[in-house]
Amino acid sequence: MPTPLPQGQQIVVTHIHFRERFHMDSMEMATDHFNIGITLQGRRRTITPSFAFSYQAGDVALLPPYIFHRTISESDGPYERIMVKFSPEFVEPFLCQVGQLEFNRLYQTFVYHFTAETQERLKTLFFDILAEYQKDTPYKEFIMQGMLFRIFTTILEEHIPSEMTCNPLPLSPQIMDAIVYMENHYKEQPSLAKTAQHSGFSAGYFSRLFHTQLGMPYNTYLNNIQIRHVRILLATTDMSIMDIAHETGYCHGEYLSAQFKKKTGLTPTQYRKQCRAEKNTVYLPET
């Protein structure tokens, strides 16, 4: 799953830079927060089990929790965005004043487009909420609530009406079920044969179907899930490398470290230090 909100926090704001052609290796699903972000440069595509949509510089993209998704690059250059993650409780004042139906209407559309003038004002609003998040003041979450609600109302009032293009995808229910099974059992390192049996297919047919629909072999996808959970634990806990290895299905710390460096170019310790040094700005390494 994506990195959860830190304990005791209801909102996180990050300024993220993706390297050229960066793509998520596996599908993820947030369970404790909503996402809203503005694209500053580049073009990106979000893929879900049933549809996909694209967005570019100046667009605002939203995603509620409990939707499996994966993002890929649609441009040759780097991609940059400001992302806000917030808990359902954080927006309760908005729901009380504006209403649940209006909030639901906001999140029924995944991409919003704007005039050039409104794009600039929205960029300012997102940079302002980022600056407030970086402060160490007792009232910043209260102030950020008002800033976030201003972003909401600007989107609702000033977006360019259009039919969002969502392209249907051929991700079969059986493969989606397999992905959920892998997410729930990755610590056990389920074999291809076991997951195929769970999905009701022979191992050979399942292997070909999985590769066709996900674009990579089964073992590669499973390893990507494990590495993603390793990243989350490195960034959000003080667990030792050995404990993280046991928690994520690796046999020992040395093997985890070798796999992690092979995938990210960094040792687990280097990645943890980078996360702590770059609290609000994230540069994703070569993978």
N, C-alpha and C positions, 0 to 999 in steps of 0.2 A: 504494500500500500504506500501512498505518498507519505512523506514525513508528517506525523501528526502534530497538532498544535502543542507547544511546550506546556508542561504542567503549570497550571495557574494562569495561563494566558488565553485570551479569547480572540486575539487577532495577531497576525504576523504579516509584515510587509517586506518584500524582497525585491531587489533590483537585480535581475538575472540576465547574464550574457551566455548564450549558447555558441559553441564553436561552429564553424561552417559545416553544414550537412549533418548536424547532430540529430539523433533520433532516440527516442525511448526504446529500450530493448524488449520490454514486456508491458503488458497491460497493467494498469494500476487503478485503484479505486479508493477515494477518500471516504472515510466514515464519520469524521467528526467536524468537518468544515465545508463551507462553500468557497468557491474560487471566483475571483473577478480580476481581470488584468487588462492592461492596455499594451498593445504592440508598439514599440518605438522604432524598430527596423527589422526588415526581413519578412518572410512569409512562412506560415506554419499551417499544418493540417492536423486536426484531431480525429482519431479513428475510434469508434466505439463498436460494440458487437453488431449493431444494427444500422448505423449510419456514420457518415463522415462529413466534416465541414472545414472550410479554410478561412484564414484571416491574415491580414497584413498590417503594415504600419498605419496607425491612426484608428484601427478597429479596436473595439472592446469585446473581449470574449469572456463568457461566463460558463460555469459548470457546477451543478449541484452535487451533493454527495451521492454515493451509491451508484455511480455510473462507471463501469470499467472503461478505461480509455488509454490510448497511446498516442503520442504526438510525433510527427516526422517533419523534416524540412521540405519546403517547396521552393527554396531559393538557394543560389550558390553562395551567397554571402552569410555573415553571421546573423544571429537573431537576438533581439534584445527586448525585454519587457519589464514592466513593474507589475508584480502580482500581489494581491491581497487575499489572504485566507482568514476566514472568520467563522466563529461558532454560531449555531442557530440562536443561542441565548444573547449574543452580542447585538442582534438586530431586533430584539423584542420591542424596544421603544418605537422603532419604525413600523412594526406590525400593529402596535396599539394605535398609532396616529394615522397611518395610511391604510392599513388593512392587509390581511393575509392574501387576499385575492390579488392585490396590486403587486405584492412581492412575488407571488406565483407567476403573474403575468411577465414580470421582469425576467425570471429564470426559465420561462418557456422558450425564449429565443436565446441561442447560444452565441450569436455574433451580431454586433450592432455596428452600423456605418454612420458617419457623420460628415457634415461639411468641413472644409478646411479650418474655418474659424472655430467651430465647436471642438474639433480635434485638438487645437492648441489649448483651449480652455481645459479640456479633460486631461491633457498631459500635465498642465499646471496643477490640477487637483490631485493627480496621482503623485506627483513629485512632492506636493505639500504634505500628503498623508505619510509618505515615506520619511520626510524630514521629521515629522512629529513622532513617528515610531522610533526613530533613532535617538530621541531625547530621553533623559533619565529624570522624569518628573512624575509626581504622584497622580496627576490628573490627565495623563496623556491619553488613556483609553477613552475617557469621557469626551475629550476633544476630538479624538479620532472617530467616535461614533457620528458626530455631526458632520465630519468631513466625508465619511463613507455614505451617509444619507444624502449629502449634496451630490455625490457621484451618481447615486441611484436616480435621483429626481432629474438630473441633467440628462441621463440616458433616456428616461421615460419621456421627457418633454421634447428632446431635440434630436433624437435619432432619425435617420432617413428611413421612412417606411419602405420595406422591401420584403420580398419572399426569400427567406434564407434557403440556400440550396443545400440540402442534405442528401448525399448520395448513398443509396442502399449498398450494403456490403455482404458478400457471400460467406459470412462467418456462421457456420452451421450451429444449431443448438447443441450438437454433440461435442463440437470443439469448444464451444463456450463452457459447457459443463466440465470438460477436461481442464480448461484454464482455472476454473473455480476450484476444482479438485486439487490441482497443483499448488494453488495459492494456500489452500488449507492444510496441505500435507507436505510442503516443501522440506520441512525439517527431517522428514523420513526419507527423503530422496527417492520418491516412488519411481520404479522402473517404467520404461515405455510400455512394457507388456502389462503391468498392473494398471496403469492409467488407461490403456486401450481396453482392458477388460471392464473397467469402471464405465467406459463410454459405450460399451457394447460392440466393439470392433475387434478384428484380428490385429495383431501387432503390426504386420506388414501394411495392411490397408490404412490403419490409423497413422502410421509413420508418414506415409505418402500424403494423406489428407492434411495432417498437421503442418507439414512442410509447405504444402501448397497454399494453405490459408494464412499461416503466420509468417511465411517467408524465411524460416530458419528451422534447423533440426530440433527435435524434442529436447535432447540433452542440452543444447545451447540455450533454449528458452528457459529450462529449469534452472540452469546455472545463473542466468540473468535475474531470475526471481530471487535466488539466494543472495547474490551480490547486492541487489537493491535493499534487501532487509539488513545486510551487513552495513551498508551505508547509513541507513536510518539509525541503527544502534550506535554506530561510531559517532554520529552527529548529535544524538540526543541523550546518551548515557555515558557513564564512566566505567562500563563493564570492561574487563580485561579481554584481550584478543582471544585467549583460550575459552573464556565463557561465551563470547560471541560465536566462536566456532561451534560450540556445543548447541547453542541456541538456534543456529541457522542450518544445522545439518552437516557441517564439515567435521571430519574425523579428528582434526587437531589444528592448533593455531598456525603451525608452519604451512600446512596445506592451504588453509584459508588465505594466509598472507601471499602465497605464491599465486593463487587464483585471482586474488584481488588486484595485485600489481599487474598481472597479465591483462586484466580487463580494463583497469583505470589508468595505469602508468604510475600509480602512487602506492606506497605501502599503507596499510591501515593506519599506522601512527601518523604518517604524513597527511593523510586525508583528514583525520581527526583534528590535527593542528590547523589545517587550512580552514575547516568549518568554523573553528573557534575564532580564528583571526578575521574571517570574513563573515561577520554575523548577518549583515543585511545585503551584501553584494556577493553573488555566487557566480563563479566562473567554472563551468563544467569542463573537465579535462578530456583529452582524447580517450576514446574507448575502442 
